[in-house]
Amino acid sequence: MIKEFRLPDLGEGLTESEILSWKVGVGDTVALNQVIAEVETAKAVVELPSPFAGVIKELHEQPGTIVEVGKPIVSFEVPDDGGAAPSMDTSTGAAPEAIDAGSAAAAGKREPNLVGYGAVVESSGRPARRQRNLALVENPAEPPAEPAAAAAGFPGRPREARERVVTSERPRSTPPVRKLAKDLGVDLAEVAGTGPGGLISRDDVRNFVGGGDLPAAAQHLQAVPDDRHGEPSGASQPERETRTPIKGVRKFTAAAMVASAFTAPHVTEFLTVDVTPTMDLLARLKANRAFAGYKLTPLTIVAKAVLIALRRNPSLNSRWDEAGQEIVQFNYVNLGIAAATPRGLTVPNIKDADTLSLTGLSEALTALTESARAGKTTPAELSGGTISITNIGVFGIDAGTPILNPGEAAILAVGAVRNMPWEYQGEVALRQVMTLSLSFDHRVVDGEQGSRFLADVGAILAEPGMVLTMV
């Protein structure tokens, strides 16, 4: 029988995702939960596991295509109840034995459509840990559409022939390449792609234009004089502008920052602290064999100081609920850490960070950073944060006015640690100094509360022993 897999909501209400690459081709046999595609949502790059075990019949979308949630992206031929693949009616391209999702539900069988984490597997009997943002969705109860290759009457052709039937309908290219081809009057169906899996690149389009009869639009563009030399500018001339489509993580981040900046009344306070005792503590911890193998950094200590200060100033671990006209105070801390990645700014968070020891926090920070840099952060890790830290010190910056992560009441920017002349015990000495910048939502947090929280964090960093007076 033929089964369609529709693009699921891979996050909290996301409406679309971009197909980055397919890991399978038409005719491939795939196992349950085998990774079949890599897609980019507005929050992260996600690997899509297969919800079925069977044979790939059709890939409905090409890499570079932005697909709305709920649209079919791939069709499978899966065994029927008897374990054998259904026979195909070559006259109509239909699978007589195929049943729709509604029939499957009536028979007590659950369609294994997913939200980014694979099909349902049998429970091991162990209690599940608390999880937010994971949910299964059912396929709409409608008959599955037939793949183009089968409808064309070629079910028996070899894999290569069937791939040609599918891909010839829509050459594989990205939106910028399609725009370039349109501007040059080039039919992409005539262009041979040299990229992975036949993907057509900008150079392929330019080479096609330069190597054959030019369409009228291309001749016009080629004949435009170069203002600097009065000669036609050829394909080898460097582009004077680079245009990057606003999509994915960048699009989501921009929208979130605009919404935050123009919704929450931001207040930013600054505190410069002598953190020499904290740096001395780090040096001692690193030399202690009990902490061998742990990556302890100033950010680790700052994160722990934030968690301790929140116990005394819980209003900063809150959010403003406009719809409910309530202030929601969280009794747990999902600590967000802003991370600069090749795909843009993301803020994954450490779930229940307030329950972690210093070494546990160190391990969580290391795993979070490595995952973000590798582009493997999951939507669940990017959702549900309650307060955030951004480490601008790694760029050599001392202070800033950070914008709140939407849904949070506070964010702390951590500046660089610098050797500076500082008053110490009545004299001027060279000390290690850091500036902290705290932005908070003034609807939720009063100036007194924000100031006390920032002072507590500073007091811990200036003298770690002060923790004994706070817990």
C-alpha positions in Angstrom: 0.0 0.0 0.0 1.1 3.6 -0.5 1.6 5.9 2.5 2.2 9.6 2.4 4.3 11.4 4.9 3.2 15.0 5.5 5.6 17.6 6.9 4.9 17.7 10.7 5.0 20.7 13.0 8.6 20.4 14.2 8.3 23.0 16.9 5.7 25.1 18.7 3.3 26.2 16.0 5.8 26.5 13.2 4.1 26.8 9.9 6.8 25.9 7.4 10.2 24.3 7.0 12.8 24.2 4.2 14.0 20.9 2.7 17.8 21.1 3.0 18.6 17.7 1.6 17.3 14.2 1.0 19.2 11.3 2.5 17.3 8.8 0.4 16.3 8.5 -3.3 13.3 7.0 -5.2 13.5 3.2 -5.0 15.5 3.1 -1.8 14.4 0.7 0.9 14.3 2.4 4.3 13.9 1.2 7.9 11.6 2.6 10.5 13.2 5.8 12.1 16.0 5.9 9.5 16.9 9.5 8.7 15.4 10.4 5.3 15.8 14.1 5.2 17.4 17.2 6.8 15.1 20.2 7.1 15.5 23.7 8.6 12.8 25.2 10.7 12.6 28.7 11.9 14.5 27.5 15.0 16.9 24.7 14.1 18.1 22.1 11.6 16.3 18.9 12.2 16.8 15.4 10.9 13.5 13.7 9.8 13.3 10.0 10.6 11.1 7.7 8.5 7.7 7.0 10.0 7.4 3.8 7.9 9.5 0.8 6.8 9.2 0.4 3.1 10.3 1.7 -0.3 10.5 5.3 -1.3 8.1 5.8 -4.2 8.2 9.6 -4.7 9.9 12.7 -3.3 7.3 15.4 -3.6 9.7 18.4 -2.8 13.2 19.3 -3.9 16.0 20.6 -1.7 15.8 24.4 -1.3 12.0 24.3 -1.3 10.1 25.8 1.6 7.2 23.5 2.5 4.1 24.3 4.5 3.3 22.1 7.5 0.8 19.4 6.4 1.9 19.1 2.8 3.0 15.7 1.5 6.8 15.5 1.1 7.4 11.8 0.5 5.4 8.7 -0.5 6.3 5.2 0.7 5.3 1.7 -0.5 4.8 -0.3 2.6 3.9 -4.0 3.2 0.2 -4.7 3.8 -1.0 -6.7 6.8 0.3 -9.9 5.2 3.8 -8.6 5.0 3.8 -8.4 1.2 3.9 -5.2 -0.8 0.6 -4.5 -2.5 0.3 -5.1 -6.2 0.0 -2.1 -8.4 -2.7 -1.6 -11.1 -0.6 -0.5 -14.1 -3.6 0.9 -15.9 -4.5 3.3 -13.2 -1.4 3.5 -11.0 -3.6 2.7 -8.0 -2.8 0.3 -5.2 -6.1 -1.7 -4.6 -5.1 -2.8 -1.2 -4.2 0.7 0.1 -6.3 2.0 3.1 -6.5 5.5 4.3 -5.6 6.8 7.7 -9.2 6.8 8.8 -9.5 3.1 8.1 -6.3 2.4 10.0 -7.5 4.3 13.0 -10.8 2.3 12.9 -8.7 -0.9 12.9 -6.9 0.3 16.0 -3.6 1.1 14.2 -1.9 4.4 14.9 -0.3 6.2 12.0 3.3 6.9 13.1 3.4 10.5 11.9 5.7 12.4 14.2 7.0 15.7 15.4 10.6 15.4 14.5 11.5 12.4 16.6 10.5 9.3 14.8 7.6 6.8 14.9 6.0 5.5 18.1 7.9 2.6 19.6 6.7 0.2 22.2 7.1 1.4 25.8 9.9 -0.2 27.7 7.9 -0.1 30.9 10.1 2.5 32.5 8.5 5.8 33.7 9.0 8.6 31.2 10.8 11.7 32.2 9.0 15.0 32.0 9.0 16.2 28.4 7.6 19.4 27.0 7.1 20.2 23.3 6.8 16.6 22.1 3.5 15.5 20.5 2.4 13.0 17.9 0.0 14.1 15.1 -2.2 11.9 13.1 -2.3 11.9 9.3 -5.5 13.5 7.9 -8.1 10.8 7.0 -7.9 11.1 3.3 -6.8 8.6 0.6 -3.0 8.8 -0.1 -2.0 10.4 -3.4 -0.2 8.3 -5.9 3.4 9.1 -6.9 3.9 10.7 -10.2 6.0 7.8 -11.5 3.3 5.3 -10.8 0.5 7.5 -12.2 2.6 7.8 -15.4 2.4 4.1 -15.8 6.0 3.2 -15.1 5.8 1.1 -11.8 8.1 -1.6 -13.2 10.9 0.6 -14.5 14.3 0.5 -12.8 15.2 3.0 -10.2 17.1 5.3 -12.5 14.2 5.6 -15.0 11.7 6.3 -12.2 14.0 9.0 -10.8 14.1 10.7 -14.2 10.3 10.7 -14.4 10.0 12.4 -10.9 12.9 14.9 -11.2 12.2 15.9 -14.8 9.0 17.6 -13.7 10.8 20.1 -11.5 14.6 20.6 -11.8 16.4 20.6 -8.5 17.5 24.2 -7.5 17.3 26.7 -4.8 15.1 29.9 -4.8 18.1 32.2 -5.6 19.1 30.0 -8.5 15.6 30.0 -9.9 15.4 33.8 -9.7 18.8 34.1 -11.5 17.5 31.7 -14.2 14.3 33.7 -14.5 16.2 37.0 -14.8 18.4 35.5 -17.6 15.5 33.8 -19.4 16.9 30.3 -18.8 14.7 27.2 -18.7 16.2 25.2 -15.8 14.9 22.0 -17.5 17.6 22.5 -20.1 20.4 23.0 -17.5 22.5 20.1 -16.2 23.1 20.3 -12.5 26.6 19.6 -11.1 25.7 19.7 -7.4 24.9 16.8 -5.1 22.1 14.7 -6.6 22.0 16.9 -9.7 21.3 20.2 -7.8 21.6 23.2 -10.2 23.9 25.9 -8.9 24.4 29.6 -9.9 27.5 28.6 -11.8 25.6 25.9 -13.8 23.1 28.6 -14.9 25.9 31.1 -15.8 27.9 28.4 -17.7 24.8 27.4 -19.6 24.3 31.1 -20.6 27.9 31.5 -21.6 28.2 28.3 -23.5 25.3 28.4 -25.9 22.8 30.5 -27.7 21.7 33.3 -25.3 18.0 33.9 -24.7 17.0 37.5 -25.4 17.0 38.5 -21.7 20.5 37.0 -21.2 21.8 38.9 -24.3 20.5 42.1 -22.9 22.1 41.5 -19.5 25.4 40.4 -21.0 25.5 43.5 -23.2 25.1 46.1 -20.4 28.3 48.1 -20.3 30.5 48.2 -17.2 30.4 51.8 -16.0 34.1 51.6 -15.0 35.5 50.5 -18.3 32.8 51.0 -20.9 32.9 47.3 -21.8 30.3 44.6 -21.5 30.5 42.9 -18.1 30.8 39.2 -18.5 29.9 36.3 -16.2 33.4 36.4 -14.7 32.8 39.9 -13.2 32.3 39.7 -9.4 28.8 40.5 -8.2 28.4 44.0 -6.7 25.7 42.8 -4.3 25.1 39.6 -2.4 21.4 38.9 -1.6 20.5 36.3 0.9 16.9 35.2 1.4 15.5 36.0 4.8 14.4 32.6 6.1 15.0 29.9 8.6 16.7 30.8 11.9 17.5 34.4 10.7 13.8 35.1 9.9 12.6 33.7 13.2 15.2 35.6 15.2 14.5 38.9 13.5 10.7 38.5 14.1 11.3 37.5 17.7 13.6 40.4 18.5 11.3 43.0 16.9 8.4 41.6 18.8 10.4 41.7 22.1 11.9 45.1 21.6 8.5 46.8 20.8 6.4 44.8 23.3 8.3 44.6 26.6 9.6 47.9 28.1 13.3 47.1 28.4 15.4 48.4 31.3 19.2 47.7 31.3 21.4 48.1 34.4 25.2 47.7 34.5 27.5 46.5 37.3 31.3 46.2 37.0 32.8 43.7 39.4 36.3 42.7 40.6 36.2 38.9 39.7 39.7 38.1 40.7 38.5 35.8 43.5 36.3 33.9 41.0 39.3 33.5 38.6 41.4 32.3 41.4 38.7 29.8 42.3 38.6 28.5 38.8 42.3 28.0 38.7 42.1 25.9 41.9 39.2 23.9 40.6 41.0 23.1 37.4 44.1 21.9 39.4 41.9 19.7 41.6 41.8 16.1 40.3 38.2 15.8 41.5 37.2 18.2 38.6 39.5 16.6 36.0 37.6 16.3 32.7 35.2 19.1 33.3 35.3 22.2 31.3 35.0 24.9 33.9 34.9 28.5 32.6 33.9 32.0 33.9 30.5 31.3 32.2 30.0 28.2 34.3 30.5 30.2 37.5 28.2 33.1 36.3 25.5 30.6 35.4 25.7 29.1 38.9 25.6 32.5 40.4 22.5 33.4 38.4 20.7 30.3 39.6 21.5 31.0 43.2 20.5 34.7 42.9 17.1 33.6 41.4 16.2 31.9 44.6 16.4 35.2 46.4 14.8 37.2 43.5 12.3 34.9 41.8 10.4 37.7 39.9 13.2 37.6 37.3 12.3 34.0 36.5 8.8 35.0 35.2 6.9 36.1 32.1 4.1 38.5 31.2 1.0 36.7 29.9 -0.8 39.3 27.9 -3.7 37.1 26.9 -4.4 35.8 30.4 -3.5 39.2 32.0 -1.3 37.3 34.5 2.3 37.3 35.6 3.5 33.7 35.5 6.3 32.9 37.9 8.3 29.7 37.1 9.2 27.4 39.9 11.9 25.8 37.8 14.7 27.3 35.7 15.3 26.5 32.1 18.5 28.5 31.6 19.0 29.8 28.1 22.5 30.3 26.7 22.7 32.5 23.6 24.8 30.8 20.9 26.2 32.2 17.7 26.0 29.5 15.0 26.7 29.5 11.3 22.9 29.7 10.8 22.4 32.6 13.1 21.7 33.3 16.8 19.9 30.6 18.8 19.1 30.4 22.5 18.9 26.7 23.5 18.2 26.2 27.2 19.3 23.8 29.9 16.2 22.2 31.3 15.8 22.3 35.1 19.2 23.9 35.5 18.5 24.9 39.1 18.7 21.2 40.0 22.2 20.7 38.7 25.5 20.8 40.6 28.5 22.8 39.3 29.9 19.8 37.5 26.4 18.9 36.1 26.0 22.5 34.9 29.5 22.3 33.3 28.5 19.1 31.4 25.2 20.6 30.2 26.9 23.8 29.0 29.5 21.8 27.1 26.9 19.6 25.4 24.7 22.6 24.6 27.6 24.5 23.0 28.8 21.5 20.9 25.3 20.8 19.7 24.6 24.4 18.7 27.9 24.7 16.8 27.2 21.4 15.0 23.7 22.7 14.1 22.1 19.7 15.9 20.1 21.7 18.5 16.5 20.3 18.6 13.4 22.5 18.7 12.6 21.2 22.2 16.0 22.6 23.4 15.1 26.0 21.9 11.7 26.2 23.5 10.5 26.8 27.1 13.4 29.0 28.4 12.7 31.1 31.5 15.8 33.3 31.7 18.9 33.7 29.5 22.6 34.5 29.5 24.5 35.9 26.6 28.3 35.7 26.8 29.5 38.8 24.8 32.9 38.6 26.5 34.1 35.9 24.1 34.1 38.6 21.4 36.1 41.0 23.6 33.1 43.2 24.4 32.6 44.7 27.9 28.9 45.6 28.0 25.7 45.9 26.0 22.0 46.2 26.1 20.7 42.7 25.3 17.2 42.2 24.0 14.9 39.9 26.0 14.2 36.4 24.6 10.4 36.4 24.0 8.5 34.9 26.9 11.2 35.8 29.5 11.6 38.6 31.9 15.4 38.9 32.1 18.6 38.4 30.2 22.2 38.9 31.5 25.1 39.8 29.3 28.5 38.7 30.5 31.4 41.0 29.5 35.1 40.2 29.0 37.4 39.6 31.9 40.1 42.3 31.7 43.1 43.2 33.8 42.5 46.8 35.0 43.7 49.1 37.8 41.2 48.8 40.6 40.8 50.0 44.2 41.7 47.0 46.4 42.2 47.2 50.2 42.7 50.9 50.1 45.2 50.9 47.3 45.3 50.7 43.5 46.1 47.3 42.2 45.9 45.4 38.9 42.7 43.3 39.2 40.6 41.1 36.9 37.4 43.0 36.2 34.1 42.1 34.4 31.0 44.1 33.5 27.5 42.6 33.8 24.6 44.0 31.8 21.1 43.0 32.9 18.0 43.8 30.8 14.6 43.1 32.3 10.9 43.5 31.5 9.8 46.5 33.6 6.2 45.2 33.5 7.2 42.2 35.5 10.4 43.3 37.3 10.6 46.5 39.4 13.9 48.4 39.5 14.5 47.3 43.1 14.1 43.6 42.2 16.3 43.9 39.2 19.0 45.8 41.1 19.0 43.3 44.0 19.3 40.3 41.6 22.3 42.0 39.7 23.9 42.9 43.1 23.6 39.3 44.3 25.2 37.9 41.1 28.0 40.5 41.4 28.5 39.7 45.1 29.0 36.0 44.4 31.5 36.7 41.6 33.4 39.2 43.7 33.6 36.7 46.7 32.4 33.2 46.0 32.3 32.5 49.7 29.2 34.9 49.9 27.2 31.9 48.7 27.2 30.6 52.3 25.1 33.7 53.3 22.6 33.2 50.4 21.6 29.5 50.5 
